[in-house]
Amino acid sequence: MKLSQLQQGQKATIIGFEQLSNDVRKKLMVMGLLPQTPVRLVRRAPMGDPLQVEVRGISLAVRTNIADSIVVEKS
């Protein structure tokens, strides 16, 4: 399942990344989006982009096209 497919308030664990450049992957990891890390979708922006996610107690905004490349497993 993709991070972008979660519903508001749902929790999941990041499994890995698909089709992301190394630069984008590194930026996500620096922000705390690492494999085996719990994540929660807080909400979507009114037009659907970006998504607000919470990782390790920190709130982040992630573009939908990037969230489509983050593979998660629902908790």
All heavy atoms as a GROMACS GRO file, in nm:
protein
  578
    1MET      N    1   0.084  -0.117   0.000
    1MET     CA    2   0.000   0.000   0.000
    1MET      C    3   0.089   0.123   0.000
    1MET      O    4   0.199   0.122   0.053
    1MET     CB    5  -0.091  -0.006   0.123
    1MET     CG    6  -0.146   0.124   0.169
    1MET     SD    7  -0.261   0.106   0.306
    1MET     CE    8  -0.411   0.128   0.217
    2LYS      N    9   0.041   0.231  -0.057
    2LYS     CA   10   0.116   0.357  -0.065
    2LYS      C   11   0.074   0.451   0.048
    2LYS      O   12  -0.040   0.447   0.094
    2LYS     CB   13   0.091   0.426  -0.199
    2LYS     CG   14   0.110   0.339  -0.319
    2LYS     CD   15   0.254   0.299  -0.335
    2LYS     CE   16   0.268   0.220  -0.464
    2LYS     NZ   17   0.393   0.156  -0.477
    3LEU      N   18   0.165   0.536   0.090
    3LEU     CA   19   0.136   0.635   0.194
    3LEU      C   20   0.018   0.723   0.152
    3LEU      O   21  -0.067   0.758   0.234
    3LEU     CB   22   0.260   0.720   0.222
    3LEU     CG   23   0.245   0.831   0.326
    3LEU    CD1   24   0.207   0.774   0.462
    3LEU    CD2   25   0.373   0.911   0.337
    4SER      N   26   0.010   0.755   0.026
    4SER     CA   27  -0.098   0.841  -0.023
    4SER      C   28  -0.236   0.775  -0.017
    4SER      O   29  -0.338   0.842  -0.027
    4SER     CB   30  -0.070   0.884  -0.167
    4SER     OG   31  -0.061   0.771  -0.251
    5GLN      N   32  -0.241   0.643   0.002
    5GLN     CA   33  -0.368   0.570   0.008
    5GLN      C   34  -0.426   0.561   0.149
    5GLN      O   35  -0.538   0.514   0.165
    5GLN     CB   36  -0.350   0.429  -0.047
    5GLN     CG   37  -0.314   0.426  -0.194
    5GLN     CD   38  -0.279   0.288  -0.243
    5GLN    OE1   39  -0.219   0.209  -0.170
    5GLN    NE2   40  -0.317   0.258  -0.366
    6LEU      N   41  -0.351   0.604   0.250
    6LEU     CA   42  -0.402   0.600   0.387
    6LEU      C   43  -0.516   0.700   0.403
    6LEU      O   44  -0.521   0.802   0.335
    6LEU     CB   45  -0.291   0.635   0.487
    6LEU     CG   46  -0.179   0.534   0.506
    6LEU    CD1   47  -0.077   0.589   0.605
    6LEU    CD2   48  -0.232   0.401   0.553
    7GLN      N   49  -0.606   0.669   0.494
    7GLN     CA   50  -0.714   0.761   0.528
    7GLN      C   51  -0.670   0.846   0.647
    7GLN      O   52  -0.580   0.809   0.721
    7GLN     CB   53  -0.841   0.682   0.565
    7GLN     CG   54  -0.895   0.597   0.452
    7GLN     CD   55  -0.932   0.678   0.330
    7GLN    OE1   56  -0.997   0.781   0.341
    7GLN    NE2   57  -0.890   0.633   0.213
    8GLN      N   58  -0.736   0.959   0.664
    8GLN     CA   59  -0.702   1.049   0.773
    8GLN      C   60  -0.704   0.977   0.907
    8GLN      O   61  -0.798   0.906   0.939
    8GLN     CB   62  -0.802   1.165   0.775
    8GLN     CG   63  -0.767   1.272   0.875
    8GLN     CD   64  -0.854   1.395   0.858
    8GLN    OE1   65  -0.887   1.432   0.747
    8GLN    NE2   66  -0.889   1.458   0.968
    9GLY      N   67  -0.595   0.990   0.984
    9GLY     CA   68  -0.586   0.930   1.115
    9GLY      C   69  -0.528   0.789   1.116
    9GLY      O   70  -0.495   0.737   1.222
   10GLN      N   71  -0.515   0.725   1.000
   10GLN     CA   72  -0.461   0.589   0.994
   10GLN      C   73  -0.312   0.588   1.021
   10GLN      O   74  -0.239   0.680   0.982
   10GLN     CB   75  -0.486   0.525   0.858
   10GLN     CG   76  -0.623   0.467   0.844
   10GLN     CD   77  -0.636   0.388   0.714
   10GLN    OE1   78  -0.587   0.429   0.609
   10GLN    NE2   79  -0.702   0.274   0.722
   11LYS      N   80  -0.268   0.480   1.085
   11LYS     CA   81  -0.126   0.460   1.115
   11LYS      C   82  -0.072   0.348   1.029
   11LYS      O   83  -0.145   0.255   0.994
   11LYS     CB   84  -0.107   0.427   1.262
   11LYS     CG   85  -0.147   0.539   1.355
   11LYS     CD   86  -0.126   0.500   1.499
   11LYS     CE   87  -0.172   0.613   1.590
   11LYS     NZ   88  -0.154   0.579   1.731
   12ALA      N   89   0.057   0.357   0.997
   12ALA     CA   90   0.123   0.255   0.917
   12ALA      C   91   0.272   0.256   0.949
   12ALA      O   92   0.320   0.344   1.020
   12ALA     CB   93   0.101   0.282   0.769
   13THR      N   94   0.342   0.158   0.896
   13THR     CA   95   0.486   0.149   0.910
   13THR      C   96   0.547   0.158   0.771
   13THR      O   97   0.503   0.090   0.678
   13THR     CB   98   0.527   0.015   0.976
   13THR    OG1   99   0.463   0.007   1.103
   13THR    CG2  100   0.678   0.006   0.994
   14ILE      N  101   0.649   0.241   0.757
   14ILE     CA  102   0.715   0.256   0.628
   14ILE      C  103   0.794   0.130   0.597
   14ILE      O  104   0.870   0.081   0.680
   14ILE     CB  105   0.809   0.379   0.629
   14ILE    CG1  106   0.728   0.506   0.651
   14ILE    CG2  107   0.888   0.387   0.498
   14ILE    CD1  108   0.811   0.631   0.672
   15ILE      N  109   0.774   0.076   0.478
   15ILE     CA  110   0.842  -0.045   0.433
   15ILE      C  111   0.962  -0.008   0.346
   15ILE      O  112   1.070  -0.064   0.358
   15ILE     CB  113   0.747  -0.138   0.356
   15ILE    CG1  114   0.629  -0.178   0.443
   15ILE    CG2  115   0.821  -0.260   0.303
   15ILE    CD1  116   0.666  -0.252   0.569
   16GLY      N  117   0.942   0.087   0.255
   16GLY     CA  118   1.050   0.126   0.165
   16GLY      C  119   1.003   0.231   0.066
   16GLY      O  120   0.894   0.287   0.078
   17PHE      N  121   1.088   0.256  -0.034
   17PHE     CA  122   1.060   0.358  -0.136
   17PHE      C  123   1.068   0.296  -0.274
   17PHE      O  124   1.148   0.206  -0.298
   17PHE     CB  125   1.163   0.471  -0.126
   17PHE     CG  126   1.175   0.529   0.012
   17PHE    CD1  127   1.282   0.497   0.092
   17PHE    CD2  128   1.079   0.615   0.061
   17PHE    CE1  129   1.295   0.550   0.220
   17PHE    CE2  130   1.090   0.668   0.189
   17PHE     CZ  131   1.198   0.635   0.268
   18GLU      N  132   0.985   0.346  -0.365
   18GLU     CA  133   0.986   0.300  -0.504
   18GLU      C  134   1.004   0.419  -0.596
   18GLU      O  135   0.943   0.525  -0.574
   18GLU     CB  136   0.853   0.233  -0.540
   18GLU     CG  137   0.826   0.103  -0.471
   18GLU     CD  138   0.693   0.044  -0.513
   18GLU    OE1  139   0.610   0.116  -0.574
   18GLU    OE2  140   0.670  -0.074  -0.485
   19GLN      N  141   1.085   0.403  -0.698
   19GLN     CA  142   1.098   0.501  -0.806
   19GLN      C  143   1.128   0.642  -0.758
   19GLN      O  144   1.072   0.739  -0.810
   19GLN     CB  145   0.973   0.500  -0.894
   19GLN     CG  146   0.943   0.365  -0.952
   19GLN     CD  147   0.807   0.362  -1.020
   19GLN    OE1  148   0.730   0.455  -1.010
   19GLN    NE2  149   0.778   0.253  -1.087
   20LEU      N  150   1.214   0.656  -0.660
   20LEU     CA  151   1.256   0.789  -0.614
   20LEU      C  152   1.404   0.806  -0.646
   20LEU      O  153   1.482   0.711  -0.635
   20LEU     CB  154   1.236   0.804  -0.463
   20LEU     CG  155   1.094   0.822  -0.413
   20LEU    CD1  156   1.093   0.826  -0.261
   20LEU    CD2  157   1.032   0.949  -0.468
   21SER      N  158   1.440   0.928  -0.682
   21SER     CA  159   1.582   0.954  -0.705
   21SER      C  160   1.656   0.947  -0.572
   21SER      O  161   1.596   0.961  -0.464
   21SER     CB  162   1.601   1.092  -0.768
   21SER     OG  163   1.569   1.193  -0.674
   22ASN      N  164   1.785   0.926  -0.577
   22ASN     CA  165   1.864   0.919  -0.454
   22ASN      C  166   1.858   1.048  -0.375
   22ASN      O  167   1.858   1.046  -0.253
   22ASN     CB  168   2.009   0.882  -0.486
   22ASN     CG  169   2.025   0.736  -0.520
   22ASN    OD1  170   1.943   0.653  -0.480
   22ASN    ND2  171   2.129   0.703  -0.594
   23ASP      N  172   1.850   1.162  -0.444
   23ASP     CA  173   1.844   1.291  -0.375
   23ASP      C  174   1.715   1.303  -0.293
   23ASP      O  175   1.718   1.345  -0.178
   23ASP     CB  176   1.852   1.407  -0.475
   23ASP     CG  177   1.991   1.422  -0.536
   23ASP    OD1  178   2.088   1.373  -0.474
   23ASP    OD2  179   2.001   1.481  -0.645
   24VAL      N  180   1.603   1.268  -0.353
   24VAL     CA  181   1.475   1.276  -0.282
   24VAL      C  182   1.472   1.176  -0.167
   24VAL      O  183   1.428   1.208  -0.056
   24VAL     CB  184   1.356   1.252  -0.380
   24VAL    CG1  185   1.226   1.242  -0.304
   24VAL    CG2  186   1.351   1.360  -0.486
   25ARG      N  187   1.522   1.056  -0.192
   25ARG     CA  188   1.527   0.952  -0.089
   25ARG      C  189   1.609   1.000   0.032
   25ARG      O  190   1.568   0.984   0.145
   25ARG     CB  191   1.587   0.826  -0.148
   25ARG     CG  192   1.578   0.705  -0.062
   25ARG     CD  193   1.635   0.586  -0.135
   25ARG     NE  194   1.568   0.575  -0.265
   25ARG     CZ  195   1.534   0.462  -0.321
   25ARG    NH1  196   1.564   0.349  -0.263
   25ARG    NH2  197   1.472   0.459  -0.436
   26LYS      N  198   1.723   1.062   0.006
   26LYS     CA  199   1.807   1.113   0.114
   26LYS      C  200   1.737   1.223   0.193
   26LYS      O  201   1.744   1.228   0.316
   26LYS     CB  202   1.940   1.166   0.059
   26LYS     CG  203   2.034   1.056   0.016
   26LYS     CD  204   2.160   1.114  -0.044
   26LYS     CE  205   2.248   1.004  -0.103
   26LYS     NZ  206   2.367   1.059  -0.170
   27LYS      N  207   1.667   1.312   0.124
   27LYS     CA  208   1.594   1.421   0.192
   27LYS      C  209   1.485   1.365   0.281
   27LYS      O  210   1.465   1.413   0.392
   27LYS     CB  211   1.536   1.518   0.090
   27LYS     CG  212   1.640   1.604   0.024
   27LYS     CD  213   1.581   1.697  -0.079
   27LYS     CE  214   1.690   1.774  -0.150
   27LYS     NZ  215   1.638   1.864  -0.252
   28LEU      N  216   1.414   1.263   0.234
   28LEU     CA  217   1.310   1.201   0.315
   28LEU      C  218   1.370   1.136   0.439
   28LEU      O  219   1.315   1.148   0.549
   28LEU     CB  220   1.233   1.097   0.234
   28LEU     CG  221   1.145   1.149   0.121
   28LEU    CD1  222   1.087   1.034   0.041
   28LEU    CD2  223   1.035   1.238   0.175
   29MET      N  224   1.482   1.070   0.422
   29MET     CA  225   1.546   1.004   0.536
   29MET      C  226   1.597   1.104   0.638
   29MET      O  227   1.589   1.081   0.758
   29MET     CB  228   1.657   0.912   0.487
   29MET     CG  229   1.605   0.790   0.414
   29MET     SD  230   1.739   0.683   0.361
   29MET     CE  231   1.647   0.537   0.316
   30VAL      N  232   1.648   1.218   0.591
   30VAL     CA  233   1.693   1.322   0.683
   30VAL      C  234   1.575   1.377   0.764
   30VAL      O  235   1.590   1.409   0.882
   30VAL     CB  236   1.764   1.436   0.605
   30VAL    CG1  237   1.782   1.560   0.690
   30VAL    CG2  238   1.898   1.389   0.552
   31MET      N  239   1.457   1.382   0.702
   31MET     CA  240   1.337   1.430   0.772
   31MET      C  241   1.279   1.327   0.867
   31MET      O  242   1.187   1.356   0.942
   31MET     CB  243   1.230   1.473   0.672
   31MET     CG  244   1.268   1.598   0.594
   31MET     SD  245   1.132   1.666   0.496
   31MET     CE  246   1.096   1.534   0.383
   32GLY      N  247   1.331   1.204   0.863
   32GLY     CA  248   1.284   1.101   0.955
   32GLY      C  249   1.198   0.993   0.892
   32GLY      O  250   1.151   0.904   0.961
   33LEU      N  251   1.175   1.002   0.762
   33LEU     CA  252   1.095   0.900   0.694
   33LEU      C  253   1.188   0.784   0.655
   33LEU      O  254   1.238   0.777   0.544
   33LEU     CB  255   1.027   0.959   0.570
   33LEU     CG  256   0.920   1.062   0.599
   33LEU    CD1  257   0.880   1.136   0.473
   33LEU    CD2  258   0.798   0.997   0.661
   34LEU      N  259   1.210   0.696   0.750
   34LEU     CA  260   1.300   0.582   0.733
   34LEU      C  261   1.222   0.452   0.731
   34LEU      O  262   1.114   0.443   0.790
   34LEU     CB  263   1.399   0.578   0.850
   34LEU     CG  264   1.488   0.700   0.867
   34LEU    CD1  265   1.550   0.701   1.006
   34LEU    CD2  266   1.596   0.701   0.762
   35PRO      N  267   1.276   0.349   0.665
   35PRO     CA  268   1.210   0.218   0.670
   35PRO      C  269   1.195   0.171   0.815
   35PRO      O  270   1.279   0.200   0.900
   35PRO     CB  271   1.305   0.128   0.592
   35PRO     CG  272   1.374   0.222   0.497
   35PRO     CD  273   1.390   0.350   0.575
   36GLN      N  274   1.087   0.099   0.842
   36GLN     CA  275   1.052   0.045   0.974
   36GLN      C  276   1.015   0.153   1.075
   36GLN      O  277   1.020   0.130   1.195
   36GLN     CB  278   1.165  -0.044   1.029
   36GLN     CG  279   1.207  -0.157   0.936
   36GLN     CD  280   1.089  -0.244   0.893
   36GLN    OE1  281   1.006  -0.281   0.974
   36GLN    NE2  282   1.082  -0.273   0.764
   37THR      N  283   0.976   0.272   1.026
   37THR     CA  284   0.935   0.382   1.113
   37THR      C  285   0.784   0.398   1.108
   37THR      O  286   0.726   0.402   0.999
   37THR     CB  287   1.002   0.514   1.068
   37THR    OG1  288   1.143   0.495   1.066
   37THR    CG2  289   0.967   0.628   1.159
   38PRO      N  290   0.718   0.410   1.223
   38PRO     CA  291   0.572   0.435   1.224
   38PRO      C  292   0.541   0.575   1.170
   38PRO      O  293   0.617   0.670   1.195
   38PRO     CB  294   0.534   0.424   1.371
   38PRO     CG  295   0.650   0.361   1.439
   38PRO     CD  296   0.770   0.389   1.357
   39VAL      N  297   0.432   0.585   1.098
   39VAL     CA  298   0.388   0.712   1.041
   39VAL      C  299   0.236   0.718   1.052
   39VAL      O  300   0.168   0.616   1.050
   39VAL     CB  301   0.435   0.726   0.894
   39VAL    CG1  302   0.375   0.620   0.806
   39VAL    CG2  303   0.407   0.863   0.839
   40ARG      N  304   0.182   0.840   1.065
   40ARG     CA  305   0.036   0.858   1.073
   40ARG      C  306  -0.004   0.970   0.979
   40ARG      O  307   0.060   1.076   0.977
   40ARG     CB  308  -0.004   0.893   1.216
   40ARG     CG  309  -0.154   0.915   1.234
   40ARG     CD  310  -0.191   0.936   1.379
   40ARG     NE  311  -0.145   1.064   1.430
   40ARG     CZ  312  -0.217   1.176   1.432
   40ARG    NH1  313  -0.340   1.176   1.385
   40ARG    NH2  314  -0.168   1.288   1.481
   41LEU      N  315  -0.108   0.946   0.900
   41LEU     CA  316  -0.160   1.052   0.812
   41LEU      C  317  -0.250   1.140   0.896
   41LEU      O  318  -0.354   1.096   0.945
   41LEU     CB  319  -0.238   0.992   0.695
   41LEU     CG  320  -0.296   1.095   0.598
   41LEU    CD1  321  -0.185   1.171   0.527
   41LEU    CD2  322  -0.386   1.029   0.498
   42VAL      N  323  -0.209   1.265   0.916
   42VAL     CA  324  -0.286   1.358   0.997
   42VAL      C  325  -0.404   1.412   0.917
   42VAL      O  326  -0.519   1.405   0.959
   42VAL     CB  327  -0.198   1.475   1.048
   42VAL    CG1  328  -0.279   1.575   1.127
   42VAL    CG2  329  -0.083   1.419   1.132
   43ARG      N  330  -0.375   1.464   0.798
   43ARG     CA  331  -0.481   1.516   0.712
   43ARG      C  332  -0.428   1.547   0.573
   43ARG      O  333  -0.308   1.552   0.551
   43ARG     CB  334  -0.544   1.641   0.772
   43ARG     CG  335  -0.448   1.758   0.782
   43ARG     CD  336  -0.514   1.876   0.844
   43ARG     NE  337  -0.409   1.972   0.880
   43ARG     CZ  338  -0.432   2.092   0.921
   43ARG    NH1  339  -0.556   2.133   0.935
   43ARG    NH2  340  -0.333   2.172   0.951
   44ARG      N  341  -0.523   1.568   0.483
   44ARG     CA  342  -0.491   1.610   0.346
   44ARG      C  343  -0.528   1.757   0.331
   44ARG      O  344  -0.624   1.804   0.392
   44ARG     CB  345  -0.574   1.531   0.245
   44ARG     CG  346  -0.545   1.384   0.246
   44ARG     CD  347  -0.639   1.310   0.150
   44ARG     NE  348  -0.618   1.168   0.162
   44ARG     CZ  349  -0.524   1.102   0.096
   44ARG    NH1  350  -0.446   1.166   0.012
   44ARG    NH2  351  -0.508   0.972   0.113
   45ALA      N  352  -0.454   1.826   0.249
   45ALA     CA  353  -0.489   1.966   0.218
   45ALA      C  354  -0.623   1.966   0.144
   45ALA      O  355  -0.661   1.866   0.083
   45ALA     CB  356  -0.380   2.029   0.134
   46PRO      N  357  -0.695   2.077   0.146
   46PRO     CA  358  -0.827   2.082   0.081
   46PRO      C  359  -0.829   2.036  -0.065
   46PRO      O  360  -0.922   1.972  -0.107
   46PRO     CB  361  -0.867   2.230   0.092
   46PRO     CG  362  -0.796   2.276   0.215
   46PRO     CD  363  -0.666   2.202   0.216
   47MET      N  364  -0.724   2.064  -0.139
   47MET     CA  365  -0.719   2.021  -0.279
   47MET      C  366  -0.649   1.886  -0.294
   47MET      O  367  -0.624   1.840  -0.404
   47MET     CB  368  -0.648   2.127  -0.365
   47MET     CG  369  -0.719   2.261  -0.367
   47MET     SD  370  -0.887   2.254  -0.429
   47MET     CE  371  -0.857   2.232  -0.601
   48GLY      N  372  -0.612   1.822  -0.182
   48GLY     CA  373  -0.552   1.689  -0.187
   48GLY      C  374  -0.400   1.685  -0.186
   48GLY      O  375  -0.341   1.580  -0.176
   49ASP      N  376  -0.336   1.799  -0.198
   49ASP     CA  377  -0.190   1.802  -0.202
   49ASP      C  378  -0.142   1.926  -0.127
   49ASP      O  379  -0.190   2.035  -0.156
   49ASP     CB  380  -0.143   1.808  -0.347
   49ASP     CG  381   0.004   1.782  -0.364
   49ASP    OD1  382   0.063   1.715  -0.278
   49ASP    OD2  383   0.060   1.826  -0.466
   50PRO      N  384  -0.057   1.918  -0.031
   50PRO     CA  385   0.019   1.803   0.018
   50PRO      C  386  -0.054   1.727   0.128
   50PRO      O  387  -0.166   1.765   0.168
   50PRO     CB  388   0.146   1.868   0.074
   50PRO     CG  389   0.098   1.999   0.127
   50PRO     CD  390  -0.010   2.042   0.030
   51LEU      N  391   0.011   1.623   0.178
   51LEU     CA  392  -0.040   1.545   0.291
   51LEU      C  393   0.037   1.586   0.416
   51LEU      O  394   0.157   1.608   0.409
   51LEU     CB  395  -0.018   1.396   0.268
   51LEU     CG  396  -0.068   1.337   0.137
   51LEU    CD1  397  -0.026   1.191   0.126
   51LEU    CD2  398  -0.216   1.349   0.126
   52GLN      N  399  -0.032   1.595   0.528
   52GLN     CA  400   0.036   1.620   0.654
   52GLN      C  401   0.051   1.486   0.724
   52GLN      O  402  -0.047   1.417   0.749
   52GLN     CB  403  -0.043   1.716   0.742
   52GLN     CG  404   0.026   1.745   0.874
   52GLN     CD  405  -0.057   1.834   0.964
   52GLN    OE1  406  -0.165   1.881   0.928
   52GLN    NE2  407  -0.006   1.858   1.083
   53VAL      N  408   0.176   1.447   0.752
   53VAL     CA  409   0.204   1.322   0.820
   53VAL      C  410   0.281   1.349   0.948
   53VAL      O  411   0.348   1.452   0.960
   53VAL     CB  412   0.283   1.223   0.730
   53VAL    CG1  413   0.203   1.184   0.608
   53VAL    CG2  414   0.417   1.280   0.690
   54GLU      N  415   0.268   1.257   1.042
   54GLU     CA  416   0.341   1.268   1.167
   54GLU      C  417   0.436   1.150   1.178
   54GLU      O  418   0.395   1.035   1.165
   54GLU     CB  419   0.243   1.268   1.284
   54GLU     CG  420   0.310   1.292   1.418
   54GLU     CD  421   0.208   1.299   1.530
   54GLU    OE1  422   0.159   1.192   1.569
   54GLU    OE2  423   0.179   1.410   1.574
   55VAL      N  424   0.564   1.181   1.199
   55VAL     CA  425   0.669   1.080   1.212
   55VAL      C  426   0.753   1.116   1.334
   55VAL      O  427   0.805   1.227   1.342
   55VAL     CB  428   0.760   1.077   1.087
   55VAL    CG1  429   0.868   0.972   1.100
   55VAL    CG2  430   0.679   1.054   0.962
   56ARG      N  431   0.762   1.022   1.428
   56ARG     CA  432   0.843   1.043   1.549
   56ARG      C  433   0.807   1.173   1.621
   56ARG      O  434   0.893   1.246   1.669
   56ARG     CB  435   0.992   1.042   1.515
   56ARG     CG  436   1.037   0.912   1.456
   56ARG     CD  437   1.182   0.913   1.423
   56ARG     NE  438   1.218   0.787   1.360
   56ARG     CZ  439   1.340   0.743   1.350
   56ARG    NH1  440   1.440   0.812   1.398
   56ARG    NH2  441   1.364   0.628   1.292
   57GLY      N  442   0.677   1.205   1.624
   57GLY     CA  443   0.630   1.323   1.694
   57GLY      C  444   0.646   1.453   1.618
   57GLY      O  445   0.616   1.560   1.670
   58ILE      N  446   0.694   1.446   1.495
   58ILE     CA  447   0.716   1.566   1.412
   58ILE      C  448   0.616   1.566   1.298
   58ILE      O  449   0.595   1.463   1.232
   58ILE     CB  450   0.859   1.568   1.357
   58ILE    CG1  451   0.958   1.575   1.474
   58ILE    CG2  452   0.880   1.685   1.262
   58ILE    CD1  453   1.102   1.557   1.432
   59SER      N  454   0.555   1.680   1.272
   59SER     CA  455   0.459   1.693   1.164
   59SER      C  456   0.530   1.741   1.038
   59SER      O  457   0.605   1.839   1.041
   59SER     CB  458   0.351   1.794   1.205
   59SER     OG  459   0.254   1.805   1.104
   60LEU      N  460   0.507   1.671   0.927
   60LEU     CA  461   0.570   1.703   0.799
   60LEU      C  462   0.466   1.714   0.689
   60LEU      O  463   0.363   1.647   0.694
   60LEU     CB  464   0.668   1.592   0.758
   60LEU     CG  465   0.782   1.559   0.851
   60LEU    CD1  466   0.851   1.431   0.805
   60LEU    CD2  467   0.881   1.672   0.855
   61ALA      N  468   0.496   1.794   0.588
   61ALA     CA  469   0.412   1.801   0.469
   61ALA      C  470   0.484   1.725   0.358
   61ALA      O  471   0.603   1.747   0.334
   61ALA     CB  472   0.389   1.945   0.426
   62VAL      N  473   0.412   1.633   0.294
   62VAL     CA  474   0.470   1.551   0.187
   62VAL      C  475   0.382   1.564   0.064
   62VAL      O  476   0.260   1.548   0.072
   62VAL     CB  477   0.478   1.402   0.231
   62VAL    CG1  478   0.535   1.317   0.120
   62VAL    CG2  479   0.560   1.388   0.357
   63ARG      N  480   0.444   1.593  -0.049
   63ARG     CA  481   0.369   1.603  -0.174
   63ARG      C  482   0.308   1.467  -0.209
   63ARG      O  483   0.366   1.363  -0.181
   63ARG     CB  484   0.461   1.646  -0.289
   63ARG     CG  485   0.536   1.775  -0.267
   63ARG     CD  486   0.469   1.896  -0.316
   63ARG     NE  487   0.392   1.877  -0.435
   63ARG     CZ  488   0.379   1.969  -0.528
   63ARG    NH1  489   0.440   2.083  -0.516
   63ARG    NH2  490   0.301   1.949  -0.631
   64THR      N  491   0.193   1.469  -0.271
   64THR     CA  492   0.121   1.346  -0.305
   64THR      C  493   0.202   1.258  -0.400
   64THR      O  494   0.206   1.137  -0.383
   64THR     CB  495  -0.016   1.378  -0.367
   64THR    OG1  496  -0.090   1.459  -0.275
   64THR    CG2  497  -0.095   1.252  -0.393
   65ASN      N  498   0.271   1.319  -0.497
   65ASN     CA  499   0.348   1.237  -0.591
   65ASN      C  500   0.465   1.166  -0.522
   65ASN      O  501   0.503   1.056  -0.561
   65ASN     CB  502   0.397   1.318  -0.711
   65ASN     CG  503   0.492   1.430  -0.674
   65ASN    OD1  504   0.499   1.473  -0.558
   65ASN    ND2  505   0.566   1.479  -0.771
   66ILE      N  506   0.519   1.225  -0.415
   66ILE     CA  507   0.623   1.157  -0.338
   66ILE      C  508   0.560   1.050  -0.249
   66ILE      O  509   0.613   0.940  -0.237
   66ILE     CB  510   0.705   1.258  -0.256
   66ILE    CG1  511   0.786   1.348  -0.352
   66ILE    CG2  512   0.797   1.189  -0.158
   66ILE    CD1  513   0.859   1.461  -0.286
   67ALA      N  514   0.445   1.082  -0.188
   67ALA     CA  515   0.375   0.985  -0.104
   67ALA      C  516   0.334   0.861  -0.184
   67ALA      O  517   0.324   0.751  -0.130
   67ALA     CB  518   0.254   1.049  -0.039
   68ASP      N  519   0.312   0.877  -0.315
   68ASP     CA  520   0.280   0.763  -0.403
   68ASP      C  521   0.397   0.666  -0.414
   68ASP      O  522   0.378   0.550  -0.454
   68ASP     CB  523   0.243   0.811  -0.542
   68ASP     CG  524   0.104   0.871  -0.549
   68ASP    OD1  525   0.022   0.841  -0.461
   68ASP    OD2  526   0.078   0.950  -0.642
   69SER      N  527   0.517   0.711  -0.383
   69SER     CA  528   0.637   0.628  -0.394
   69SER      C  529   0.683   0.570  -0.261
   69SER      O  530   0.783   0.500  -0.256
   69SER     CB  531   0.751   0.709  -0.455
   69SER     OG  532   0.717   0.754  -0.583
   70ILE      N  533   0.610   0.599  -0.153
   70ILE     CA  534   0.646   0.548  -0.020
   70ILE      C  535   0.554   0.430   0.011
   70ILE      O  536   0.433   0.444   0.022
   70ILE     CB  537   0.634   0.657   0.088
   70ILE    CG1  538   0.727   0.773   0.055
   70ILE    CG2  539   0.667   0.599   0.225
   70ILE    CD1  540   0.711   0.894   0.146
   71VAL      N  541   0.614   0.312   0.025
   71VAL     CA  542   0.538   0.189   0.051
   71VAL      C  543   0.524   0.172   0.201
   71VAL      O  544   0.623   0.180   0.274
   71VAL     CB  545   0.610   0.066  -0.010
   71VAL    CG1  546   0.531  -0.060   0.016
   71VAL    CG2  547   0.633   0.087  -0.158
   72VAL      N  548   0.399   0.150   0.248
   72VAL     CA  549   0.372   0.134   0.390
   72VAL      C  550   0.289   0.009   0.413
   72VAL      O  551   0.228  -0.046   0.320
   72VAL     CB  552   0.298   0.257   0.448
   72VAL    CG1  553   0.381   0.384   0.437
   72VAL    CG2  554   0.162   0.277   0.385
   73GLU      N  555   0.286  -0.034   0.539
   73GLU     CA  556   0.202  -0.145   0.582
   73GLU      C  557   0.117  -0.094   0.696
   73GLU      O  558   0.170  -0.043   0.796
   73GLU     CB  559   0.292  -0.260   0.628
   73GLU     CG  560   0.216  -0.384   0.666
   73GLU     CD  561   0.314  -0.494   0.705
   73GLU    OE1  562   0.358  -0.495   0.822
   73GLU    OE2  563   0.346  -0.576   0.617
   74LYS      N  564  -0.017  -0.105   0.682
   74LYS     CA  565  -0.106  -0.055   0.786
   74LYS      C  566  -0.084  -0.126   0.918
   74LYS      O  567  -0.059  -0.246   0.922
   74LYS     CB  568  -0.253  -0.069   0.745
   74LYS     CG  569  -0.298   0.034   0.648
   74LYS     CD  570  -0.447   0.050   0.643
   74LYS     CE  571  -0.513  -0.067   0.574
   74LYS     NZ  572  -0.655  -0.044   0.550
   75SER      N  573  -0.094  -0.049   1.028
   75SER     CA  574  -0.077  -0.105   1.162
   75SER      C  575  -0.211  -0.144   1.218
   75SER      O  576  -0.310  -0.084   1.196
   75SER     CB  577  -0.014  -0.004   1.255
   75SER     OG  578   0.101   0.052   1.199
   0.00000   0.00000   0.00000
